[in-house]
């Protein structure tokens, strides 16, 4: 891993306990003397990215291509590899390395140029058995074939290669970021807690001029009634969230005939249902699935200029947003909208949806015909313990009728929608850093993804990922979206003199270095 301090002056320390004092905690702008007086070592690095996940990786990769040396960058996060959290969430939501994820061929996280894409790599990597299939799928999607998407493992392995090429571990400093504060004189302090025993003091402070915040989802969102049930009855085994470990549910279902209630009709909800149906086919499980819908889609949805197909409760869309949202007419339209009008449009073209897959549709058809996949529409009124260890869900239908469904398990697949207030660093930025919320409740950013209200003289703070949803770019929580933000931030940093712009010449040279796997 990286040393805390690049070559240069030793950290400044002046007595104190090395702890976050009440004075520092309650002060919005810190001076060098305040930090040193607390006994917290100060390390100087021009650029800090907080999070260490996919957003951090996309930006660091771009800055390295732009010529920024590793000594000028530090990555602060708890993960040792950028996709660690993403892989964990995938595994919990029943997406292993061989499962295809919701991303297209050109959204290659290790390659900002998008070529060769994942489909081309798969074709050449599996010759001659599967050479033509991925290429034909990309060529004919979505008219003849389903949208082609890469396997999760393919994404992970490509990032592994690029991590080595850009020297990721030379910049990574493991640990937990406590707060980010503006500094008197310009720039920022990022207060960091390294792993126990790795530094003489519990806390260290990075003094920098540029900060990027890419902490991912603020937290898991649990449906209120399910969270209340779990806490009241201390039952975290039978009522689970799709994003937390719950393999014990599927293991039990293969051993005993059971009833499962699934709530959520997005990509994760559909993947959970697919797993449950697949276990009936492959392992002989005798599971009855009740899929509860709050809003039941039975036809085309969306604004007049953007319609998507829907049936049997699901709204179908290849990706979380139309491809025109990444770089076409929808993207340009969003950039012209402000405030609630922009949020309303983004929600109308996004919202809850899932890809249409032939194999999965066949499983749903069999389940409906066999009576073991059942749907119901309405509002859940209560979840309470029933007889024989079952959990009863009382749901009021749209016609006013009440249905009570006793089940062995309930799986909440409604999404990762925690608020910014759920995350310590983000909440602190809102309180002390000058940051604000957009009408969607996420961090308010400019078109170049600078966090509004957080400037510190020459210092600039940027943000990317789901914490900025509702800004001037809709698909921020996607591979290509993270790379788009990285390019916008890199261009702004070039304007500020931190790095060079990636023009045509540098871009061609950068791709050639990537193709040769040359260290940068």
N, C-alpha and C positions, 0 to 999 in steps of 0.2 A: 504494500500500500504506500501511498505518498507520504513524504514527510510533511509535517504541518507547515513548515516555513521554507519557501524557496531560498536559494543562496542569497545572502544579504545580511542586513542588520539583525542581531538577536532580538527576541521579543522584549518588550518593555514591561517590567514588573516593579511594583513599589509597595511591598508589604501586603497586608490584607489577608483574607482567608481563602481567596480564590472562589468565592461563592457569589451567587446573584443576590446582591443586597436589596433591601427594601427601597433604598434611594434609587438604585438602577431600575428596579422593577417598576417604579412609579414615575420615572422620568422618560419623556418621549424622545428627547435628543440627548445623546451622551457625548461627553468630552473625553479626550484621551486620558486626562487626569482622573476622571471619575472611574474609568475602567481599571486603570493602573492602581488606584488607591484601594480597590477591592481585591487586589492581588491576583487579578485575572491576566494571564499572559496575552499579549497582543501580537498577532502575526499578520504580516502584510502580503496580500495577494490581490491583484487588480480585479479579477473576476471570480465570483462565487456562484455556483448553482446549488440550490437547496432542493433536496429530494432524492437524487441519485437514481431515478427511475427512467422510464422511456423518454419523458420530456427532457430531462437532463442530458440523456444520451444523444438525442437528436440535435440539441443545441451545441454540445461539446464537439460532436462529429463535424458539424458545419464550421465551427470556429477553427478547428484543427485544419480543415481543408482551406480555410481562409488564411492560414499561416500563423495562427497564434501558438506560441510554444507552450508546452505542458507546464512550465514553471509559472505561467501567468494565470493558470486555471486551477481551481480546487472544486471537487465534487463532494458535497456533504450529504450523507445519507446513511440509513441503517442497513441497506442492502449491499451485498458485495458484487452483484451483477444487476444490470439495468432492468431486466425482465423478471426479476425475482418475485415481486408482488403480482405482476400480471400472470405469471405462470401459476402462482398459488391460487389466484382467483379462478383461472381457467380450470385447474384441476378440481376445485371444489364444485364448480358448475358443470362438471362432467365433460370437460374438454381436455383430452390427453394429447400427447405430442403427435399422435397419428390422426387426430381429428382436425377437420378443416375449419378455420376460423372465418370471421366476417371481414375480409379484407381482399382487395383485388390484387392482380398480379404485379402491377407497377408500384404498389405501395411498399417498397422494399426499405426497411428501416436502416439497413447498412449501406444504402446507396442513394444519395439525394438525386441522382440523375434518372432513376427509375429503369435503367437498362443495364444488364438483362434482368427482366422481371422474374418473379417466382415461377411462373409457368415455363419459361424457357429453361430455367435452371433445373426444374423437375424433369423436363423432357430429356435433356442431355445427361442428367444424373441417373436416369433409369433406363437408358437405351439397352437393348432394342425393345424391351417388353412394353414400355409405356411412352414411347417417343411421341407418337402422333396425338394421343388422347388429350394431354393438357393444351397443346397448341391449337387443336381443333376446338376445344372448349372455349378458349379465349377468343378465337376468331368468330365463332358462331353464337356466343352469348349475347343476350339472354333469349334469343328467338328460337334457336334449335336446342341449345344446351342450357343448363342452369349456369348462373354466374360462377366462373372458376375462382376458387379461393385456395390459398396455401394451407398446408398443414402447420399446426402450431410449432412443431419441432423444427420445421424448415426455417421459420422466423428466428427461433432461439439460436440455432446453429450459425446462421448468418451474422447475428449480432455478436456471437462469441468470436468470430473471425475478425470483425471490425474493431472489437474491444482491444484485441492484441495490436492491430495495425495502428491505432491512434494512441496507444499507451494509456488506456483507461485507468489501470491500476496505479500508474504514476501520478494521477491527479486525484484519486479517490481517498478521502479521509473518513473512515467509518465513524458513526456516532449519531447523536440526536441533536438537531438544532432546537434551541430553546426559544430564542426571540431574534428578531431583526430590528435594529433601531437606527435611525438617522444619526449622523455624527456632526458635531460642530466643526465647521470648516469644510464640510462637503463629504460625500460618500456615506458609508454605512458601517456599522458593527454587526457581525453575525455571531451570536453567542452559541457556542457548540459544546456539547458534552460527549467527549470521546469515551470509548469502552473503559471500564474500571481498570486501573493499574497501568494504563498506557501513557499517562502524563502525570507530572507531579501534582497538578491541581485538578480539581473535578471539572472545572470549566476552562475553556480557552475562547478568545475572541479573535475573529478574523476581521481585519480592517481592509475594506475594499471600496472601489469606486462604482462597481457594477454588480448587481445581484439579479439572479434569475430564480423565480419560485416555481417549482414544478413538482408539487407534492402529491399529485394524483387526486383520487377521490377523497374528500374530507372525512368520510366514514361510511359505514354500512347504514342503510336505512331499513328499519324494521316497521312493518305495519303496526300501528298503535295498539290495536286489539291483541295482536300476537305477542308484542312486547309485554303488554300488561299481563297476559296469561303466563308467560314464561317467568316473570318476576313474582307474580302472586303465588304460583304453585311450584316454583323452582323446578320447572320441567324444561330443560334445554336439550332433552334427548328426542322427544317426540314432536316438538315444534321447532323447526330449524330454518335457518336462512340458507338460500342456495349458494351464497358466497362463503359460508363457513364450512369447515370439515363436517361432512355428514354421511360418509360412506357406510356407517353402521345401518342407515336406513335401508339401503339397497341390499345389504347382506341379509337383513332380517326379512325383507320382502321375498327373497329367493327361498327362504326356509318356511315361511308361513303365509297362508292366504291372508291378504290384508287390504284395507282401504286407505287410499292416500288422497288428501286434498292438496291441489296445486293452485297457488294464487300468483298471477302474473302472466301476461300474454306477449311479452317481448322475446328477445332472442334467448335469454336465459330460461324463461318459462318454457319455451318451445324445446330447448335442449333437455330440460328435466323431463318433460313428457316423452321426448324421444328415447331417453334412457330407460324410463319405466316401461314403455312399449317394447323396446329392444330386449329387456330382461325377460319379458313374457315369451318372446320368440326364441331367444338363445338359451335361457336357463330354466324355462318352464315355470316362471313365477306366476302366481294366480292373483295378481294385483288388480283391483278395481280403482280406476282413476276418476276422481271428480275434479274437473277443471272449472274454477270459478272466475267469471268475468264480471267486471264492474261495467264495462262498456263493450257491447257485443257488435262486432263489425260484420255486416252481411252484404256489403257491396262496395263500390268505389268510394274512397274518402279523399279529403284534402281540398285545397282551394281550386277554383275552376281551371287555372293554368297549370295545376300540378295535381293529377289524379293518380291514386294507386289502388291496386286491386285488393279486395278483401272478401273473406267468406268464413263461415263457421267460427266467428269471433275474432279472427286474426286479421290485422292489416299487414299486407305483404309488400316488402320493399327489399331490394337486393342489399343495400347498405343502409347505415343509419340515416343518411341523407342522400338525395339525388346526386349523381356525379356532377351535375352542373353547380352544385354547392361548393365543390372543391376549387373550381376555376372557370366557371362559365357564367351564364346569365343570372342564375340564382345568387351566386357569390356577389356579383356586381350590384344586384338589386338590394341585397342585405346591407352592403356598404353605404347605400344611400338612405337607409332608414335609421330612425333614432328612437330611443326609449321604448315605451310599451308597444309601439307599432312594430319595431324590429323583433321584439320578443314574441309577439303574436304570430308573426310570419314564420319565425324559426320553429315555433311549436307546431304550426300547421303543416310544415313540410317534413317534420321529424316525428316527434311523439313516439308512442309505443308501436313498434313494428318488428317483423321478423322476416328472414328470407324464405322464399318459396322453394322447397326441395321435393323432387319427385319421390324419392325414397321415403321421406318423412310423411308425405301426403298419403302414400299407400298404407303406412302404419296407422294413421288417423282414420282412414276409411275402414280398415279392418276392425279397429277399436270401436268405432261407432256401430258397425254392423253386428259385432259380437257382444255389444252391451257393456264392455268393460272400460270404455272411454266415454265418460258422460260430462256434459257441460251444463252450467246453470248461470243465469244472469241476475244480478241484483246487488244489494248493499249488505255487507256482513254486519249484523247487529251485535252479536256476542259470540265469544268462544269460551266454553266452560267444560269441566270434566263430566263425562258421562259414566254409564255403567261398564263394568268389566275393563276398566282402564282405558276406555275410548275417550276421544276428545270430540265434542259436539260443536259444529259450526252452525249457528242460526243465521240464515240469510233471507232477507226480504226481497222478493222478486219485484220486477217493474210493475206487475199488475196488483201488487199489494199482498200476494200470498206469501206465507212463511214456510220455509223448508229447513228442516234440521238434519244435518248430515253427520252421523257418527263415523269417526275415522281413527285409524291407528297412528297416522302421522299427518302432519301439515308441513308443507314446504313453501316458504315465502320466497318467490322469485320475482319480486317487484322492482329490484334494481339497486344500484349503488348511488343513492341520491342524498347523502348526508349534506348538511348545510355548512357554510364556511364557519359558522359559530362552533361547529363540532370539532374543529381542528385548532390546536393550541397556537400554532404559528400564525395561521390566517386570522384568528380572532384577535391576536395581539396586533397584527398589522392594521386591522380595522380600528382598534382602540388607540394605538400609539403611533402607527406608521403613516397616517394620512390617507390610507386606502379607503375606498368606498365600495358600495355594492351597486351592480346594475339592476335593472328592473326584474331580472330573473333570480336575484339573490346571490349571484356569484360576484367575483371581483371585477371591478369596472376597469377596463383597459382601453387604450387608444388603438387606432388602426395598426400601429406598429407593435402593439402588445406591451407598451409601457404602462405600468400601473398608475392610474390617475391619482394625483395628490401625494405621491411618494417621493418626488424629486428632492434631492439634497445637494443644492448648488450644482456642481458638475456631475454629481452622482445620479445614476439612473437605475430604476428597478423594473424588471419585466416579469411577466407570468405567462404560463402556457398550460394547456390541458383542460380537463373538465372544470377546474376552478374558474375558468373564464367564459364558460358557456353563457351565451346571451350577448356577446360582444359582436364585432363587425365580421366575424367569420364563424359559420355554423359548425362545421365538422372538426372542432378543436380536439375532440376526444377520439382521434383516429391516428393511425400511423402517418398517413399523408398530411393530416392536419398538424401534427407535431412538427413535421419537417417544414411545412409552410411557415409556421410561427418561427422556427429556428432561422429560416432565411430572412424573415422580416427583422428579427432582432439583430442578426449579423449585419444586415445592411445599415441599421441604425447605429450599431457600434462602429461600423466603418466610417459613417458620417462624423462620429465623435472622435475619430482618430485612433481607436483601439486596435483595429485590424484593417486589412485591405478588403475591398469588395471582391466578390467572386464574379469577375467578368468572364467574357468568352475564353480568353487565353488561360486564365487560372482554372476555369471549369474543365476545359479539355485536358489540361495537365493533371487536374485532380482525378478525373475519371481514369486516365491512363495509369496513375499511381494506384488507384483502387484495383484496376484490372490485374496489375502485377503484384498486388498485395504488398506494396512498398510501405514501410513504416513512415509515419509522418509525426 
